[in-house]
Amino acid sequence: MILGALIAPRMGFLLPESILHSEWFAVLAAFVAVNTLLYLALAIAKLMPKPRPRRGRVVRSETRSIHPDGPV
């Protein structure tokens, strides 16, 4: 029993073939696949720049330059 507990983490966890071919396992695998794609799409969308509405050229009423006599 103790030897099995020491060897199992190195070998990995294996399920019987009957479980891997069951319907509920296929549903679970499909859910995990869709969930992974959703989080991938959200991560890529978060990396993209935010779209900003275009309102034309904005002209300031006052200059913000360090030279107060410069063009507005």
C-alpha positions in Angstrom: 0.0 0.0 0.0 2.7 2.5 0.9 4.8 1.5 -2.1 1.8 2.1 -4.4 1.4 5.6 -2.9 5.0 6.4 -3.6 5.0 5.1 -7.2 1.6 6.4 -8.3 2.6 10.1 -8.5 5.6 9.3 -10.7 3.5 7.1 -13.1 0.5 9.4 -13.2 -3.2 8.5 -12.6 -4.7 6.1 -15.0 -8.4 5.4 -15.4 -9.9 2.1 -16.6 -10.9 2.0 -20.3 -14.5 1.5 -19.4 -14.6 5.0 -17.7 -12.8 6.7 -20.6 -15.4 5.4 -23.1 -18.4 6.3 -21.0 -20.9 9.0 -22.0 -20.5 11.2 -18.9 -16.7 11.3 -19.5 -17.3 12.4 -23.1 -19.6 15.2 -21.8 -17.1 16.2 -19.2 -14.3 16.3 -21.8 -16.5 18.4 -24.1 -17.2 20.9 -21.3 -13.5 21.2 -20.5 -12.7 21.8 -24.2 -15.4 24.5 -24.5 -14.3 26.1 -21.2 -10.7 26.1 -22.4 -11.6 27.8 -25.7 -13.7 30.4 -23.9 -10.9 31.4 -21.5 -8.4 31.5 -24.4 -10.7 33.8 -26.3 -11.1 36.0 -23.2 -7.3 36.2 -22.7 -6.7 37.1 -26.3 -9.5 39.8 -26.2 -7.9 41.2 -23.1 -4.6 41.7 -24.9 -6.2 43.6 -27.8 -6.5 47.4 -27.6 -9.9 48.8 -26.7 -11.8 50.3 -29.7 -12.3 54.0 -29.3 -15.0 56.0 -31.1 -13.7 58.4 -33.7 -14.9 62.0 -33.3 -12.7 63.8 -35.7 -9.9 66.2 -34.8 -10.2 67.7 -31.3 -8.8 71.3 -31.0 -8.0 72.5 -27.5 -9.2 76.0 -26.5 -5.9 76.6 -24.5 -2.4 75.6 -25.2 -0.8 73.0 -22.9 2.7 73.7 -24.0 5.5 74.9 -21.8 5.7 77.9 -24.3 2.6 79.9 -23.5 2.9 82.0 -26.7 3.0 78.9 -29.0 0.1 77.9 -31.3 -3.1 76.6 -29.8 
